[in-house]
Amino acid sequence: MGTFQEIRAAIETRFSTNWTATDISWDNVPFTPDPETAFVQLLINEVDAYQVSMATAPCHWFTGIIHVVIMVPVGTGTHTARGYADSVAAIFRNAIFSNINCRTPRIIRVGDVGEYFQYSCLVNFWKDEALSNAT
C-alpha cells in the first residue's frame, strides 16, 4: 500500500474506532444528513512531502492536516458543538499511531452554514518513512 493510502487508512481507523457521538460523513461517500441531527465529516489533507536523508532507502517526511467538520443544527447554541470539538481534539491531541505524529488541535468557529452551525477541529500531523528509490 502507498504511503498516502496508509496515512488515510490509519487516520480513518483511529477516528472511527474512537468516535461514537454522531454519524460520520466520509470523504467522497454519499451522505444525506438529517437537518435535526448533528454529524461530523473527516477530511485528510496531505500538505507536503520532503526527502530528509540520502541513502539507499532515504527517509521521507510527509505532513498534513486532519480536518474534522462538526455540524450541529442551527439555532441550538454552541455547547454541543464545542463539546464535540473537545472530544475530537482528545482523539488526536499529541497522538502517535501507525508512525503518524499528531500535534495540538485547534478549534475554529465557522458559524452558520445553511441548516447547520459549524466548528472545525484541525490537527497538523507528520510521518517519517524510509522508502526505496525508484528504479
Stockholm file with secondary structure:
# STOCKHOLM 1.0

chainA/1-135         MGTFQEIRAAIETRFSTNWTATDISWDNVPFTPDPETAFVQLLINEVDAYQVSMATAPCHWFTGIIHVVIMVPVGTGTHTARGYADSVAAIFRNAIFSNINCRTPRIIRVGDVGEYFQYSCLVNFWKDEALSNAT
#=GR chainA/1-135 SS CCHHHHHHHHHHHHHHHHCCSSEEEETTSCCCCCTTSCEEEEEEEEEEEEECCCSSSCEEEEEEEEEEEEEEETTSCSHHHHHHHHHHHHHHTTCEETTEEECCCEEEEEEEETTEEEEEEEEEEEEEEECCCCC
#=GC SS_cons         CCHHHHHHHHHHHHHHHHCCSSEEEETTSCCCCCTTSCEEEEEEEEEEEEECCCSSSCEEEEEEEEEEEEEEETTSCSHHHHHHHHHHHHHHTTCEETTEEECCCEEEEEEEETTEEEEEEEEEEEEEEECCCCC
//
